[in-house]
């Protein structure tokens, strides 16, 4: 396994752990099943994290533009996943869940980079 993949797996595991801790309780209003809530959070991260990790850093923009674009992608795509899983969920609720989970994982990531 290359160091790129190993580093991604560590980052992905940490991201999923943090986002599960934040998003699963916030999704309780939409879904009673803990497993279904956790599964949706993991699916949302599988849909977003590889691009955040591998695609956005290679874009021909400055570091902060890459960062902003990747975080916007993660939030918007995860909102879409939550709305696909729970069509009756209000967009504002999906946005709250996505923004809170991504803010937490982003903050931890930034703190660990120091």
MOPAC internal coordinates of N, CA, C and O (Angstrom, degrees):
PM7 1SCF
backbone

  N    0.0000 0     0.00 0     0.00 0    0    0    0
  C    1.4452 1     0.00 0     0.00 0    1    0    0
  C    1.5303 1   108.36 1     0.00 0    2    1    0
  O    1.2310 1   120.59 1   -46.52 1    3    2    1
  N    1.3231 1   116.48 1   133.48 1    3    2    1
  C    1.4649 1   120.43 1  -179.85 1    5    3    2
  C    1.5186 1   110.47 1   -74.07 1    6    5    3
  O    1.2310 1   120.89 1   -19.71 1    7    6    5
  N    1.3242 1   115.91 1   160.29 1    7    6    5
  C    1.4587 1   119.35 1   178.62 1    9    7    6
  C    1.5239 1   111.20 1   -65.33 1   10    9    7
  O    1.2310 1   119.89 1   152.80 1   11   10    9
  N    1.3472 1   117.81 1   -27.20 1   11   10    9
  C    1.4650 1   121.04 1   177.90 1   13   11   10
  C    1.5228 1   110.24 1   -62.50 1   14   13   11
  O    1.2310 1   121.28 1   133.03 1   15   14   13
  N    1.3201 1   115.15 1   -46.97 1   15   14   13
  C    1.4670 1   120.45 1  -178.86 1   17   15   14
  C    1.5232 1   110.26 1   -69.91 1   18   17   15
  O    1.2310 1   120.10 1   138.42 1   19   18   17
  N    1.3231 1   117.42 1   -41.58 1   19   18   17
  C    1.4623 1   120.81 1   179.21 1   21   19   18
  C    1.5240 1   110.62 1   -61.45 1   22   21   19
  O    1.2310 1   120.54 1   135.31 1   23   22   21
  N    1.3224 1   116.57 1   -44.69 1   23   22   21
  C    1.4683 1   120.08 1   178.03 1   25   23   22
  C    1.5159 1   111.26 1   -63.29 1   26   25   23
  O    1.2310 1   120.88 1   138.96 1   27   26   25
  N    1.3392 1   115.93 1   -41.04 1   27   26   25
  C    1.4684 1   118.83 1   178.38 1   29   27   26
  C    1.5249 1   110.61 1   -63.43 1   30   29   27
  O    1.2310 1   119.78 1   135.62 1   31   30   29
  N    1.3123 1   118.03 1   -44.38 1   31   30   29
  C    1.4611 1   120.44 1  -179.42 1   33   31   30
  C    1.5215 1   111.84 1   -60.04 1   34   33   31
  O    1.2310 1   120.31 1   139.61 1   35   34   33
  N    1.3225 1   117.01 1   -40.39 1   35   34   33
  C    1.4660 1   119.70 1   176.65 1   37   35   34
  C    1.5253 1   110.93 1   -64.53 1   38   37   35
  O    1.2310 1   120.74 1   133.89 1   39   38   37
  N    1.3176 1   116.19 1   -46.11 1   39   38   37
  C    1.4624 1   120.27 1   179.60 1   41   39   38
  C    1.5260 1   111.38 1   -64.75 1   42   41   39
  O    1.2310 1   120.66 1   139.59 1   43   42   41
  N    1.3237 1   116.34 1   -40.41 1   43   42   41
  C    1.4565 1   120.27 1   179.30 1   45   43   42
  C    1.5262 1   110.54 1   -64.31 1   46   45   43
  O    1.2310 1   120.19 1   135.32 1   47   46   45
  N    1.3232 1   117.24 1   -44.68 1   47   46   45
  C    1.4620 1   120.56 1   178.83 1   49   47   46
  C    1.5131 1   112.22 1   -60.22 1   50   49   47
  O    1.2310 1   120.53 1   136.03 1   51   50   49
  N    1.3257 1   116.58 1   -43.97 1   51   50   49
  C    1.4602 1   120.49 1   178.35 1   53   51   50
  C    1.5250 1   110.89 1   -64.87 1   54   53   51
  O    1.2310 1   120.54 1   136.08 1   55   54   53
  N    1.3313 1   116.58 1   -43.92 1   55   54   53
  C    1.4593 1   121.08 1   179.26 1   57   55   54
  C    1.5295 1   110.97 1   -59.79 1   58   57   55
  O    1.2310 1   120.65 1   132.70 1   59   58   57
  N    1.3151 1   116.35 1   -47.30 1   59   58   57
  C    1.4668 1   120.24 1  -178.97 1   61   59   58
  C    1.5306 1   110.12 1   -62.92 1   62   61   59
  O    1.2310 1   120.02 1   136.96 1   63   62   61
  N    1.3238 1   117.58 1   -43.04 1   63   62   61
  C    1.4685 1   120.16 1   179.79 1   65   63   62
  C    1.5319 1   111.20 1   -59.64 1   66   65   63
  O    1.2310 1   120.64 1   134.91 1   67   66   65
  N    1.3232 1   116.37 1   -45.09 1   67   66   65
  C    1.4627 1   120.58 1  -179.11 1   69   67   66
  C    1.5238 1   110.56 1   -67.70 1   70   69   67
  O    1.2310 1   120.67 1   133.72 1   71   70   69
  N    1.3253 1   116.32 1   -46.28 1   71   70   69
  C    1.4627 1   119.02 1  -177.05 1   73   71   70
  C    1.5276 1   111.85 1   -68.88 1   74   73   71
  O    1.2310 1   119.78 1   147.78 1   75   74   73
  N    1.3209 1   118.03 1   -32.22 1   75   74   73
  C    1.4651 1   119.78 1   173.63 1   77   75   74
  C    1.5279 1   110.34 1   -61.95 1   78   77   75
  O    1.2310 1   120.72 1   135.49 1   79   78   77
  N    1.3298 1   116.22 1   -44.51 1   79   78   77
  C    1.4652 1   120.53 1  -178.78 1   81   79   78
  C    1.5249 1   112.35 1   -62.05 1   82   81   79
  O    1.2310 1   120.35 1   147.34 1   83   82   81
  N    1.3191 1   116.93 1   -32.66 1   83   82   81
  C    1.4662 1   121.22 1  -178.35 1   85   83   82
  C    1.5266 1   111.61 1   -89.49 1   86   85   83
  O    1.2310 1   120.24 1   130.73 1   87   86   85
  N    1.3202 1   117.15 1   -49.27 1   87   86   85
  C    1.4633 1   120.67 1  -170.33 1   89   87   86
  C    1.5214 1   113.85 1   -77.57 1   90   89   87
  O    1.2310 1   119.97 1   142.17 1   91   90   89
  N    1.3255 1   117.66 1   -37.83 1   91   90   89
  C    1.4702 1   119.31 1  -175.80 1   93   91   90
  C    1.5365 1   111.69 1   -57.33 1   94   93   91
  O    1.2310 1   118.84 1   132.66 1   95   94   93
  N    1.3268 1   119.81 1   -47.34 1   95   94   93
  C    1.4657 1   117.82 1   176.92 1   97   95   94
  C    1.5359 1   113.24 1   -64.34 1   98   97   95
  O    1.2310 1   120.30 1   144.07 1   99   98   97
  N    1.3248 1   117.03 1   -35.93 1   99   98   97
  C    1.4710 1   120.29 1  -179.51 1  101   99   98
  C    1.5264 1   112.27 1   -70.05 1  102  101   99
  O    1.2310 1   120.28 1   158.06 1  103  102  101
  N    1.3224 1   117.07 1   -21.94 1  103  102  101
  C    1.4618 1   120.73 1   179.41 1  105  103  102
  C    1.5295 1   112.72 1   -88.50 1  106  105  103
  O    1.2310 1   120.16 1   178.64 1  107  106  105
  N    1.3235 1   117.29 1    -1.36 1  107  106  105
  C    1.4652 1   120.76 1  -177.75 1  109  107  106
  C    1.5310 1   112.62 1   -59.70 1  110  109  107
  O    1.2310 1   120.37 1   149.29 1  111  110  109
  N    1.3197 1   116.90 1   -30.71 1  111  110  109
  C    1.4682 1   119.83 1   179.00 1  113  111  110
  C    1.5298 1   111.57 1   -68.43 1  114  113  111
  O    1.2310 1   120.24 1   156.17 1  115  114  113
  N    1.3127 1   117.16 1   -23.83 1  115  114  113
  C    1.4655 1   121.38 1  -177.71 1  117  115  114
  C    1.5253 1   112.42 1   -95.56 1  118  117  115
  O    1.2310 1   120.32 1   155.71 1  119  118  117
  N    1.3256 1   116.99 1   -24.29 1  119  118  117
  C    1.4686 1   120.05 1  -171.81 1  121  119  118
  C    1.5231 1   110.39 1  -151.08 1  122  121  119
  O    1.2310 1   120.58 1   -51.54 1  123  122  121
  N    1.3180 1   116.49 1   128.46 1  123  122  121
  C    1.4683 1   120.58 1   177.95 1  125  123  122
  C    1.5245 1   111.95 1   -76.35 1  126  125  123
  O    1.2310 1   120.34 1   146.35 1  127  126  125
  N    1.3214 1   116.96 1   -33.65 1  127  126  125
  C    1.4590 1   121.03 1  -174.65 1  129  127  126
  C    1.5303 1   111.51 1   -73.41 1  130  129  127
  O    1.2310 1   121.36 1   -61.92 1  131  130  129
  N    1.3192 1   114.99 1   118.08 1  131  130  129
  C    1.4629 1   120.39 1   177.89 1  133  131  130
  C    1.5225 1   110.76 1   -61.96 1  134  133  131
  O    1.2310 1   120.35 1   138.82 1  135  134  133
  N    1.3281 1   116.94 1   -41.18 1  135  134  133
  C    1.4600 1   120.73 1  -179.75 1  137  135  134
  C    1.5156 1   112.57 1   -63.53 1  138  137  135
  O    1.2310 1   120.58 1   140.08 1  139  138  137
  N    1.3161 1   116.49 1   -39.92 1  139  138  137
  C    1.4753 1   119.82 1   179.16 1  141  139  138
  C    1.5307 1   110.75 1   -67.93 1  142  141  139
  O    1.2310 1   120.41 1   140.39 1  143  142  141
  N    1.3174 1   116.83 1   -39.61 1  143  142  141
  C    1.4740 1   119.70 1   176.91 1  145  143  142
  C    1.5245 1   110.27 1   -63.15 1  146  145  143
  O    1.2310 1   120.49 1   132.82 1  147  146  145
  N    1.3251 1   116.66 1   -47.18 1  147  146  145
  C    1.4698 1   120.45 1   179.62 1  149  147  146
  C    1.5257 1   110.42 1   -62.70 1  150  149  147
  O    1.2310 1   120.42 1   138.87 1  151  150  149
  N    1.3179 1   116.80 1   -41.13 1  151  150  149
  C    1.4627 1   120.20 1   179.15 1  153  151  150
  C    1.5231 1   112.41 1   -61.88 1  154  153  151
  O    1.2310 1   120.51 1   140.63 1  155  154  153
  N    1.3301 1   116.62 1   -39.37 1  155  154  153
  C    1.4668 1   120.15 1   178.97 1  157  155  154
  C    1.5256 1   111.06 1   -66.72 1  158  157  155
  O    1.2310 1   120.45 1   140.70 1  159  158  157
  N    1.3226 1   116.75 1   -39.30 1  159  158  157
  C    1.4704 1   120.14 1   178.71 1  161  159  158
  C    1.5346 1   109.97 1   -65.30 1  162  161  159
  O    1.2310 1   120.30 1   136.77 1  163  162  161
  N    1.3087 1   117.03 1   -43.23 1  163  162  161
  C    1.4704 1   120.46 1   178.57 1  165  163  162
  C    1.5287 1   110.34 1   -64.63 1  166  165  163
  O    1.2310 1   120.31 1   136.87 1  167  166  165
  N    1.3306 1   117.02 1   -43.13 1  167  166  165
  C    1.4695 1   120.20 1   178.11 1  169  167  166
  C    1.5277 1   111.08 1   -61.66 1  170  169  167
  O    1.2310 1   120.37 1   137.87 1  171  170  169
  N    1.3200 1   116.90 1   -42.13 1  171  170  169
  C    1.4681 1   120.62 1   179.23 1  173  171  170
  C    1.5308 1   110.20 1   -60.98 1  174  173  171
  O    1.2310 1   120.58 1   139.21 1  175  174  173
  N    1.3164 1   116.49 1   -40.79 1  175  174  173
  C    1.4647 1   119.79 1   179.51 1  177  175  174
  C    1.5178 1   112.83 1   -71.81 1  178  177  175
  O    1.2310 1   120.35 1   144.83 1  179  178  177
  N    1.3276 1   116.93 1   -35.17 1  179  178  177
  C    1.4634 1   119.64 1   174.95 1  181  179  178
  C    1.5293 1   111.18 1   -64.31 1  182  181  179
  O    1.2310 1   120.76 1   149.71 1  183  182  181
  N    1.3219 1   116.15 1   -30.29 1  183  182  181
  C    1.4630 1   120.70 1   179.66 1  185  183  182
  C    1.5238 1   112.50 1   -77.54 1  186  185  183
  O    1.2310 1   120.15 1   155.62 1  187  186  185
  N    1.3266 1   117.31 1   -24.38 1  187  186  185
  C    1.4645 1   119.45 1  -172.83 1  189  187  186
  C    1.5262 1   114.60 1  -111.84 1  190  189  187
  O    1.2310 1   119.93 1   138.23 1  191  190  189
  N    1.3132 1   117.73 1   -41.77 1  191  190  189
  C    1.4654 1   120.86 1  -169.05 1  193  191  190
  C    1.5280 1   114.56 1   -61.66 1  194  193  191
  O    1.2310 1   118.91 1   139.00 1  195  194  193
  N    1.3392 1   119.68 1   -41.00 1  195  194  193
  C    1.4714 1   117.30 1   179.05 1  197  195  194
  C    1.5361 1   113.12 1   -59.17 1  198  197  195
  O    1.2310 1   120.06 1   141.20 1  199  198  197
  N    1.3157 1   117.49 1   -38.80 1  199  198  197
  C    1.4696 1   119.08 1   178.29 1  201  199  198
  C    1.5229 1   111.32 1   -69.89 1  202  201  199
  O    1.2310 1   120.56 1   140.02 1  203  202  201
  N    1.3263 1   116.54 1   -39.98 1  203  202  201
  C    1.4680 1   120.35 1   177.36 1  205  203  202
  C    1.5272 1   109.48 1   -59.94 1  206  205  203
  O    1.2310 1   119.84 1   140.91 1  207  206  205
  N    1.3025 1   117.91 1   -39.09 1  207  206  205
  C    1.4602 1   122.27 1  -174.09 1  209  207  206
  C    1.5281 1   112.87 1   -82.58 1  210  209  207
  O    1.2310 1   120.50 1   138.79 1  211  210  209
  N    1.3456 1   116.65 1   -41.21 1  211  210  209
  C    1.4645 1   119.91 1  -171.99 1  213  211  210
  C    1.5246 1   114.93 1  -104.75 1  214  213  211
  O    1.2310 1   119.64 1   145.41 1  215  214  213
  N    1.3185 1   118.28 1   -34.59 1  215  214  213
  C    1.4643 1   120.25 1  -175.42 1  217  215  214
  C    1.5249 1   112.74 1   -87.50 1  218  217  215
  O    1.2310 1   119.92 1   124.18 1  219  218  217
  N    1.3089 1   117.76 1   -55.82 1  219  218  217
  C    1.4631 1   120.89 1  -171.85 1  221  219  218
  C    1.5309 1   114.06 1   -60.98 1  222  221  219
  O    1.2310 1   118.71 1   142.60 1  223  222  221
  N    1.3283 1   120.06 1   -37.40 1  223  222  221
  C    1.4690 1   118.17 1   177.48 1  225  223  222
  C    1.5294 1   113.77 1   -63.36 1  226  225  223
  O    1.2310 1   119.50 1   160.27 1  227  226  225
  N    1.3215 1   118.57 1   -19.73 1  227  226  225
  C    1.4568 1   121.50 1  -179.63 1  229  227  226
  C    1.5147 1   114.32 1   -91.35 1  230  229  227
  O    1.2310 1   119.98 1   177.32 1  231  230  229
  N    1.3228 1   117.65 1    -2.68 1  231  230  229
  C    1.4662 1   120.21 1   179.41 1  233  231  230
  C    1.5203 1   110.40 1   -69.90 1  234  233  231
  O    1.2310 1   120.98 1   -30.26 1  235  234  233
  N    1.2999 1   115.72 1   149.74 1  235  234  233
  C    1.4703 1   121.76 1  -177.02 1  237  235  234
  C    1.5227 1   110.96 1   -82.65 1  238  237  235
  O    1.2310 1   120.86 1  -121.84 1  239  238  237
  N    1.3199 1   115.97 1    58.16 1  239  238  237
  C    1.4602 1   122.88 1   176.45 1  241  239  238
  C    1.5213 1   107.81 1  -131.41 1  242  241  239
  O    1.2310 1   121.21 1   -11.80 1  243  242  241
  N    1.2967 1   115.28 1   168.20 1  243  242  241
  C    1.4616 1   119.67 1   175.38 1  245  243  242
  C    1.5214 1   111.13 1   -67.31 1  246  245  243
  O    1.2310 1   121.32 1   -16.18 1  247  246  245
  N    1.3105 1   115.07 1   163.82 1  247  246  245
  C    1.4688 1   121.00 1  -176.64 1  249  247  246
  C    1.5241 1   112.87 1   -55.20 1  250  249  247
  O    1.2310 1   119.67 1   135.06 1  251  250  249
  N    1.3242 1   118.24 1   -44.94 1  251  250  249
  C    1.4685 1   120.84 1  -176.44 1  253  251  250
  C    1.5266 1   111.18 1   -72.90 1  254  253  251
  O    1.2310 1   119.96 1   149.00 1  255  254  253
  N    1.3168 1   117.68 1   -31.00 1  255  254  253
  C    1.4709 1   119.85 1   175.17 1  257  255  254
  C    1.5217 1   109.55 1   -68.04 1  258  257  255
  O    1.2310 1   120.46 1   135.99 1  259  258  257
  N    1.3227 1   116.72 1   -44.01 1  259  258  257
  C    1.4729 1   120.60 1   176.18 1  261  259  258
  C    1.5291 1   110.33 1   -58.21 1  262  261  259
  O    1.2310 1   121.01 1   135.20 1  263  262  261
  N    1.3060 1   115.68 1   -44.80 1  263  262  261
  C    1.4602 1   121.75 1  -179.79 1  265  263  262
  C    1.5333 1   110.40 1   -61.30 1  266  265  263
  O    1.2310 1   120.33 1   131.21 1  267  266  265
  N    1.3237 1   116.97 1   -48.79 1  267  266  265
  C    1.4609 1   121.22 1  -179.55 1  269  267  266
  C    1.5188 1   112.18 1   -62.14 1  270  269  267
  O    1.2310 1   120.57 1   136.58 1  271  270  269
  N    1.3216 1   116.52 1   -43.42 1  271  270  269
  C    1.4643 1   120.08 1   179.13 1  273  271  270
  C    1.5254 1   111.55 1   -65.15 1  274  273  271
  O    1.2310 1   120.67 1   138.72 1  275  274  273
  N    1.3145 1   116.33 1   -41.28 1  275  274  273
  C    1.4706 1   118.79 1  -178.46 1  277  275  274
  C    1.5198 1   111.01 1   -67.76 1  278  277  275
  O    1.2310 1   119.78 1   140.27 1  279  278  277
  N    1.3144 1   118.03 1   -39.73 1  279  278  277
  C    1.4664 1   120.31 1   178.91 1  281  279  278
  C    1.5329 1   110.80 1   -69.70 1  282  281  279
  O    1.2310 1   120.24 1   141.77 1  283  282  281
  N    1.3236 1   117.15 1   -38.23 1  283  282  281
  C    1.4749 1   119.77 1   176.36 1  285  283  282
  C    1.5265 1   110.04 1   -62.98 1  286  285  283
  O    1.2310 1   120.35 1   136.48 1  287  286  285
  N    1.3295 1   116.93 1   -43.52 1  287  286  285
  C    1.4658 1   121.06 1   176.68 1  289  287  286
  C    1.5287 1   110.35 1   -57.52 1  290  289  287
  O    1.2310 1   120.46 1   131.47 1  291  290  289
  N    1.3243 1   116.73 1   -48.53 1  291  290  289
  C    1.4618 1   120.35 1  -177.22 1  293  291  290
  C    1.5277 1   110.86 1   -59.97 1  294  293  291
  O    1.2310 1   120.41 1   132.63 1  295  294  293
  N    1.3099 1   116.82 1   -47.37 1  295  294  293
  C    1.4704 1   120.49 1  -178.46 1  297  295  294
  C    1.5246 1   110.55 1   -63.38 1  298  297  295
  O    1.2310 1   120.07 1   129.70 1  299  298  297
  N    1.3197 1   117.47 1   -50.30 1  299  298  297
  C    1.4693 1   120.21 1  -176.47 1  301  299  298
  C    1.5231 1   112.54 1   -66.10 1  302  301  299
  O    1.2310 1   120.37 1   138.68 1  303  302  301
  N    1.3215 1   116.90 1   -41.32 1  303  302  301
  C    1.4651 1   119.31 1   179.43 1  305  303  302
  C    1.5180 1   111.34 1   -67.43 1  306  305  303
  O    1.2310 1   120.04 1   142.01 1  307  306  305
  N    1.3147 1   117.52 1   -37.99 1  307  306  305
  C    1.4590 1   119.74 1   179.08 1  309  307  306
  C    1.5279 1   111.17 1   -69.76 1  310  309  307
  O    1.2310 1   119.96 1   145.15 1  311  310  309
  N    1.3175 1   117.68 1   -34.85 1  311  310  309
  C    1.4704 1   119.96 1   172.47 1  313  311  310
  C    1.5283 1   109.15 1   -58.50 1  314  313  311
  O    1.2310 1   120.45 1   135.11 1  315  314  313
  N    1.3119 1   116.75 1   -44.89 1  315  314  313
  C    1.4688 1   121.11 1  -179.67 1  317  315  314
  C    1.5263 1   110.95 1   -61.76 1  318  317  315
  O    1.2310 1   120.13 1   137.92 1  319  318  317
  N    1.3391 1   117.36 1   -42.08 1  319  318  317
  C    1.4653 1   120.20 1   179.12 1  321  319  318
  C    1.5274 1   109.99 1   -62.37 1  322  321  319
  O    1.2310 1   120.02 1   133.10 1  323  322  321
  N    1.3175 1   117.57 1   -46.90 1  323  322  321
  C    1.4671 1   120.16 1  -179.17 1  325  323  322
  C    1.5266 1   111.42 1   -62.27 1  326  325  323
  O    1.2310 1   120.33 1   142.26 1  327  326  325
  N    1.3113 1   116.98 1   -37.74 1  327  326  325
  C    1.4720 1   120.23 1   178.80 1  329  327  326
  C    1.5269 1   111.17 1   -71.68 1  330  329  327
  O    1.2310 1   119.87 1   148.79 1  331  330  329
  N    1.3255 1   117.85 1   -31.21 1  331  330  329
  C    1.4670 1   120.30 1   175.16 1  333  331  330
  C    1.5286 1   111.19 1   -69.11 1  334  333  331
  O    1.2310 1   120.67 1   139.06 1  335  334  333
  N    1.3170 1   116.33 1   -40.94 1  335  334  333
  C    1.4623 1   120.55 1  -179.77 1  337  335  334
  C    1.5233 1   110.77 1   -70.84 1  338  337  335
  O    1.2310 1   120.67 1   138.92 1  339  338  337
  N    1.3244 1   116.32 1   -41.08 1  339  338  337
  C    1.4638 1   121.90 1  -179.06 1  341  339  338
  C    1.5328 1   109.64 1  -126.10 1  342  341  339
  O    1.2310 1   120.08 1   -96.53 1  343  342  341
  N    1.3213 1   117.46 1    83.47 1  343  342  341
  C    1.4672 1   120.92 1  -176.37 1  345  343  342
  C    1.5271 1   113.99 1   -58.42 1  346  345  343
  O    1.2310 1   120.02 1   152.84 1  347  346  345
  N    1.3224 1   117.57 1   -27.16 1  347  346  345
  C    1.4646 1   119.95 1  -179.73 1  349  347  346
  C    1.5341 1   112.69 1   -80.13 1  350  349  347
  O    1.2310 1   120.23 1   170.57 1  351  350  349
  N    1.3210 1   117.16 1    -9.43 1  351  350  349
  C    1.4676 1   119.89 1  -179.83 1  353  351  350
  C    1.5215 1   109.77 1   -65.72 1  354  353  351
  O    1.2310 1   121.13 1   -47.06 1  355  354  353
  N    1.3217 1   115.45 1   132.94 1  355  354  353
  C    1.4671 1   119.78 1   176.69 1  357  355  354
  C    1.5263 1   109.47 1   -64.32 1  358  357  355
  O    1.2310 1   120.32 1   -39.52 1  359  358  357
  N    1.3224 1   117.00 1   140.48 1  359  358  357
  C    1.4715 1   119.22 1   177.77 1  361  359  358
  C    1.5309 1   112.38 1   -55.39 1  362  361  359
  O    1.2310 1   120.16 1   144.60 1  363  362  361
  N    1.3266 1   117.30 1   -35.40 1  363  362  361
  C    1.4656 1   119.90 1   179.83 1  365  363  362
  C    1.5223 1   111.41 1   -65.12 1  366  365  363
  O    1.2310 1   119.96 1   144.71 1  367  366  365
  N    1.3358 1   117.69 1   -35.29 1  367  366  365
  C    1.4613 1   121.14 1   178.22 1  369  367  366
  C    1.5325 1   109.92 1   -69.39 1  370  369  367
  O    1.2310 1   120.51 1   135.63 1  371  370  369
  N    1.3360 1   116.64 1   -44.37 1  371  370  369
  C    1.4616 1   120.82 1   177.53 1  373  371  370
  C    1.5328 1   110.15 1   -60.27 1  374  373  371
  O    1.2310 1   120.57 1   139.91 1  375  374  373
  N    1.3236 1   116.52 1   -40.09 1  375  374  373
  C    1.4690 1   120.44 1   179.09 1  377  375  374
  C    1.5210 1   110.95 1   -66.61 1  378  377  375
  O    1.2310 1   119.83 1   138.19 1  379  378  377
  N    1.3196 1   117.92 1   -41.81 1  379  378  377
  C    1.4602 1   121.22 1   178.07 1  381  379  378
  C    1.5228 1   110.56 1   -58.58 1  382  381  379
  O    1.2310 1   120.50 1   132.69 1  383  382  381
  N    1.3251 1   116.65 1   -47.31 1  383  382  381
  C    1.4619 1   121.27 1  -179.16 1  385  383  382
  C    1.5314 1   110.32 1   -61.68 1  386  385  383
  O    1.2310 1   120.64 1   131.64 1  387  386  385
  N    1.3186 1   116.39 1   -48.36 1  387  386  385
  C    1.4562 1   120.48 1  -176.89 1  389  387  386
  C    1.5281 1   111.99 1   -65.95 1  390  389  387
  O    1.2310 1   120.36 1   134.07 1  391  390  389
  N    1.3136 1   116.91 1   -45.93 1  391  390  389
  C    1.4705 1   120.14 1  -179.01 1  393  391  390
  C    1.5265 1   110.54 1   -64.48 1  394  393  391
  O    1.2310 1   120.01 1   135.71 1  395  394  393
  N    1.3238 1   117.58 1   -44.29 1  395  394  393
  C    1.4667 1   120.25 1  -178.90 1  397  395  394
  C    1.5298 1   111.01 1   -63.30 1  398  397  395
  O    1.2310 1   120.38 1   133.32 1  399  398  397
  N    1.3363 1   116.87 1   -46.68 1  399  398  397
  C    1.4624 1   120.41 1  -178.61 1  401  399  398
  C    1.5242 1   111.37 1   -64.99 1  402  401  399
  O    1.2310 1   120.61 1   135.97 1  403  402  401
  N    1.3250 1   116.44 1   -44.03 1  403  402  401
  C    1.4670 1   119.47 1  -179.27 1  405  403  402
  C    1.5190 1   111.96 1   -70.27 1  406  405  403
  O    1.2310 1   119.83 1   144.50 1  407  406  405
  N    1.3136 1   117.93 1   -35.50 1  407  406  405
  C    1.4636 1   120.13 1   176.89 1  409  407  406
  C    1.5214 1   110.37 1   -62.54 1  410  409  407
  O    1.2310 1   120.59 1   137.12 1  411  410  409
  N    1.3266 1   116.48 1   -42.88 1  411  410  409
  C    1.4676 1   120.05 1  -179.87 1  413  411  410
  C    1.5269 1   111.00 1   -64.36 1  414  413  411
  O    1.2310 1   120.25 1   131.89 1  415  414  413
  N    1.3286 1   117.14 1   -48.11 1  415  414  413
  C    1.4666 1   118.80 1  -177.93 1  417  415  414
  C    1.5251 1   111.33 1   -68.54 1  418  417  415
  O    1.2310 1   120.59 1   144.28 1  419  418  417
  N    1.3057 1   116.48 1   -35.72 1  419  418  417
  C    1.4683 1   120.08 1   177.63 1  421  419  418
  C    1.5235 1   111.05 1   -65.04 1  422  421  419
  O    1.2310 1   120.41 1   135.48 1  423  422  421
  N    1.3224 1   116.81 1   -44.52 1  423  422  421
  C    1.4524 1   120.35 1  -179.86 1  425  423  422
  C    1.5313 1   111.42 1   -61.39 1  426  425  423
  O    1.2310 1   120.68 1   134.66 1  427  426  425
  N    1.3196 1   116.31 1   -45.34 1  427  426  425
  C    1.4650 1   119.41 1   177.54 1  429  427  426
  C    1.5302 1   110.42 1   -61.48 1  430  429  427
  O    1.2310 1   120.24 1   136.76 1  431  430  429
  N    1.3189 1   117.14 1   -43.24 1  431  430  429
  C    1.4541 1   120.53 1   178.60 1  433  431  430
  C    1.5186 1   112.37 1   -60.01 1  434  433  431
  O    1.2310 1   120.73 1   135.49 1  435  434  433
  N    1.3226 1   116.20 1   -44.51 1  435  434  433
  C    1.4756 1   120.20 1   178.66 1  437  435  434
  C    1.5279 1   111.34 1   -64.15 1  438  437  435
  O    1.2310 1   120.48 1   139.71 1  439  438  437
  N    1.3176 1   116.68 1   -40.29 1  439  438  437
  C    1.4610 1   120.21 1   179.23 1  441  439  438
  C    1.5354 1   111.52 1   -65.63 1  442  441  439
  O    1.2310 1   120.41 1   142.97 1  443  442  441
  N    1.3271 1   116.82 1   -37.03 1  443  442  441
  C    1.4630 1   120.18 1   179.88 1  445  443  442
  C    1.5230 1   112.40 1   -72.93 1  446  445  443
  O    1.2310 1   120.12 1   157.32 1  447  446  445
  N    1.3261 1   117.38 1   -22.68 1  447  446  445
  C    1.4633 1   120.63 1   179.27 1  449  447  446
  C    1.5161 1   111.71 1   -73.33 1  450  449  447
  O    1.2310 1   119.58 1   160.25 1  451  450  449
  N    1.2946 1   118.41 1   -19.75 1  451  450  449
  C    1.4807 1   121.52 1  -177.09 1  453  451  450
  C    1.4795 1   112.12 1   -76.48 1  454  453  451
  O    1.2310 1   120.10 1   180.00 1  455  454  453

